[in-house]
């Protein structure tokens, strides 16, 4: 999961002024902070564009400079109004396409609807639909970060660069947690064990896995294996067929595989949205003797009353990156800390514009990372 040490990337990058245009597709000013940081690092001005909502809630985009024959990079960070965010991006991409841009690269640090990447009974794979819409609108390349499932890249018929935030989180652990050598990396469920193992191996720390927690939305009980539903009418099944029924799963009582007694527990995951599972994991770790608990995640959605729940919980600190703006949540909960990842996004933009290899940003990444 380790890409490149943040300190190895320059503070301000040498980017040719001609031929590159940087737009922010957000009508919400709070979502433009990341765009401004990227522009500052690249040493370029933000492109002139107006994105706003009509009184009837329709989205309108007006590009106010020429993009003909240029590489256009559209930065879109996801606001609380996800559907408006998606429409802003699609309309701006299409506007650049019809204005004869040479290439249109979407910089979407958090890919929306990424949790809906599997079939759920009679549902749909929404992330596949969104990928098709982006490609149809005119997107020619996508830069994103820590997709919920790496297989989402296969939904696109354009190049996708799935960057990693782990170098910045690892650096935070080493620099901001003084006694991190006495820490253990924790997976709050077996599903996140690979990510925890990657962090543990790079920090030379132990690993612990919490098993037996309450069933969550990622459960295989609600995936496509139960669609169509089981036929209850025996007469509808051919008499010569005797299909064995799969024994339903039953989770054991909560157990922690690994020693956390007298240690700092660092829970790692890709997204922190509904915090109930993190709070339950923190309580379990406290009961097992962990004296300090950190939560590390790339994308801090922190929906609903997550800040209040975190503030009242056993969690000591929640560390997320700025792929999603969460300044309001930080005011509500001082435990929330932010790690800036604009550096690696800026370098990705520079390399794509200059036609340089992207492999430097993916060094030391294994198949399981």
N, C-alpha and C positions, 0 to 999 in steps of 0.2 A: 504494500500500500504506500510505501515511501517513494516520493517522486524526486524532489530536488530540495536541498536545504534552502530555506528562504533567504538566508544571508548571502547566497551565491548569486542572487538576482540583483541587478542594479536598482538604485533608487529612482533615477530618471533615465529612461531608455532613449536611444538615438533612433528616431523614427522619421523617415522622409515625410515632409509635410504634404507633398502632392500625392493625390491618388487615394488617400485614406480619409474617410469620413466616419465620425463617431456620433451615434445618436442614442438618446435615452428615450425609450418608448413609453415611459410612465407619465401619466397625468398627475399622479400623486407626488408632491414635492419631497415627501419623506423617503420615497423610494429612489431618489436621484443621488444620494450620497455616494453609493458605490461607483456610479458612473463618473462622478466628479473626481474621485480618487484615481480611477483608471486613467482618465484624461490627463490628470496632473502628472502621473508617473510616465505617461507616454510623451508628455510635453506638447500636446495638441489641444486645440479648443474644441468644446462640444459643438456638434453641428446644430444649425438653426432649424428648429422644428416646433410646431405647435400640436400638442395632443390634449384634447379636452372632450368633455361630455356635453352634448346638446341638452336643452331642457327636457327633451323626450327620452333622455338616457342613451341616445345613440352616440357612438364614439366617432370623433372626427380627427383626422390627421392631416396636417398641412406642412409639407416639406418646403422650407424657405431658402434653399440653396441648391445649386446644380449637383447632381450625383452621377451624371452621365459618364460612363467609362471608369468609374471609381470603385474601390473596395469599400463597401458600406458595412460597418459593424454596429448592430443594434443591440444595446444592452437592456435587458428587461429583468428587473427583480420583481418577485411576486408579492403583491399587496394582499390585504385581507379579502379584497374583492377579486377573487381568482379569475372569474369569468371575464370581467372587464379587462384584467391584465392580459388574458389570452387574446381578446379581440383587438386591443391596442397593438399587440405584436403583429398579428396577422394583417391588419390594415396597413401598418407601416411597411411591412415586408412587401406587400403587394404594391404599395405606392412607389417603393424604390424599384421594383421590377418594371413597372410601367414607365418609370422615368429613366430606363436604360442603364441602371447600375451594372457595372462589370460583374461583381459578385456581392452577395448579401449573406453576411455571416451573423447568425444569432448568438449572442452571449447571454445564456440563460443559466445562471449559477444553480438555481433550484428549478428542476423541471416539474411543472405542475401536473397533477393527476398521476404522478409516478407510482403512487400506491395502488392505483387501479390498473395494474399490468398483468393481472391474471383473471381468468374467467371465474365468476362467482355465480353459480346456479344459472339463472336466466338473465344475468347482467351482461356487461360488455367489457372489452379491453379498451378502456378510454384512452390510455396513453398511446395505443396504436392509432386510434382515430386522430388524436392531436398531432402525432408525428406526420400522418398523411396530410392533414390540413396545412401544416407548416411547409411541407415540401410543395404542395400544390400552390400555395400562396407565392412561392418563389425563393424560399430559403435554399442556399447552396452549400452551407456548412453550418455545423452547430458546435459551440463550445459550452460545455456544462460541467457540473462538478458532483461527484459521488452520487450517481444515479441509484435509486432505491434498489433496482435490480439491473445488473450490467447488461442483461439480455435486451433491455429497452433499446439499445443501440441498433439492434436488428430490425426495429420497426421503421427505421429511416432508410431511404435509398440515396442518402447523401452522406459525406464524411461526418463522423461524430468524434469529438475529442472529449473523453470523460476524465477530466482532471481530478486530482485527489487533494483533499484538505489535510490529510494526516500529517504531512511534514510540519505544518503550522501548529497542529494540536500537540504533536510530540515535542516540539520546541517549547510550547507553553508549559507542558508538564515538567520539562527539565529546568526551565528558568523560573517558574512561578510556584512550584511546589518544592520547598526546601528539602524535605525528607522523602523525596519520591522513591529513593532506593528501598524504603520500607513499605512500598505500595504493592498492591496486587491488582491486576487488570481484571475486571469483572464483566461477563456477558450476562445480561439480565434474563436471557433465554437461550436455549441451545441454538436457535436460529442466528444469533449474533456472535456465536463462538469463534467463527473464522476471523471476524474483525478484531475481536479481543486477542486472539492468538497472534495476529499480525502486530498489534501494539506491544504485546508482552515480549515477543521475540526481538523487536527492535530496541526496546528499553531494557532487555535482559531482566525481566521481572516474571513473577509467577502469574498464573491465571486461575480464575475461579468461575464456575458456571452455575447460575441459579436454575433449578429444574423443578417443574411441578406447579408453576404459577397458574392462575386462572386463565381459561381459554381466551385468546384475543382474536382480533379481526383477521389476523394472518393465518388462522387455523385452517388446516386442510379439510375440516368438516364443512366449510362453506365454499370450497373451490369447485372446479368443473367436474370433478369425479362424481358429483351428485346431481348432474344435469345430463339427461332427463332424470326426474325423480324415480325412485324404486316403484315398480309396478305392484300394486297391492292385489289386483284382481288376478288370482292364480290361473283362471281360465284363459287370460290373455297371453300366457306363456305357453309355448309349444310343449306338449307333454313329454317329449323326448329330451328336453333341456333341463338340467338340474344345476343351475348356477349357484355356486357356494356364496354365501353372504359374508362380507368382510366384517370381522369382529370390531366393534367400535372401540376407539381409544378411551382410556381412563387414566387421567394424569395422577401421579402419586402425590402425597403431601409435599409441600415445598421443602427442598433440600438444597444445600450449597455444596457443590463438588469443588473442593479446594479449601485451603486454610486462609481465613481472613481475620482471625483473632489477633488483636493488637496491631493491626495493619491499617494503612490508608487504602480505601477501596475506590478505584476509578472505574466507573461504569462507562462503557463506550458504545455508541450506536451511530447510525447515520442521520436519523431524524428524531427530534423531540417535539411532539405535538401534544397529544393527550398524555398528561404526565402521570396518570394513575399507576401504570406499570412500573415507572421509575420510583414512585413513592413507595410502592409495595416492596420493590427490591431494596430500597434504602432501609426500610424498617427491618427487613430480614437480615441485612448485613449488620445493622446495629445490634440485633439480638445475638448474632454470631461473634460479636466482639470487635468489629471495625470501629476505630475511634474517629475517623474522618471520612467523609464520602463526597466524591466529586462525580459530576456527570459531564461527559465530553460527547458532543455531537456536531456534525457539520451544519445541519439545517435546523435553526431554531424557530419553528412555527409558533410554538407557545400559545396555542389557541385558548379561547374562552378565559377561565379564571386560573390558568396555569401559573402566572406569577404569584398569586396569593397562596396557592397550594404549595409552591416551592418554598416560599418564605416561611410557611408554617411547618415545613417538613423537617426530616432529619438530614436532608441534603445540605452540605456546607457551601457548595459552589456549583453552578451550572455554566459550562464554557461552550459557547457556540461561535460559529463564524458569521460574517456579515453577508452571507449569500441572501439572507432575508432581513429586511429592516425590522428591528425590535427595540427601538429607543424608548417607546412608551412602556414596554414591559420592563425595561431596565429601571425606569423611574419607579415602577410599582414594586420591584424586587431587586434590592442591591446585590443579591447573590448571583445574578446573571452577569457574566463577563463576556466580552466580545474579542475575537481574534480576527484581524484584518487579512483577507485573502486577495486583495486587489493586485498584489504583486504578481502572482502567478497568472492571473487573468490578463494583465497588461503584457506579460511576456508572451503569452499564447497569441494575443492579437498581433504583437510585433512580428513574431515568427511567421505567422500565416501571411501577413501583408508583404513581408520581404521574401517569401518563398523559401524559408529555412525549415529544416527538419524539426519536428515536434518531439522526437525521441528523447531529447535532453530532459523534457519535463516528465518523462515516464521511466526514468532510470530506477532500477531495483524493484520494479513492480512485478510480482509473480502472477501466475494464473489465478490464484485464489484471493488476490488482493482486490 
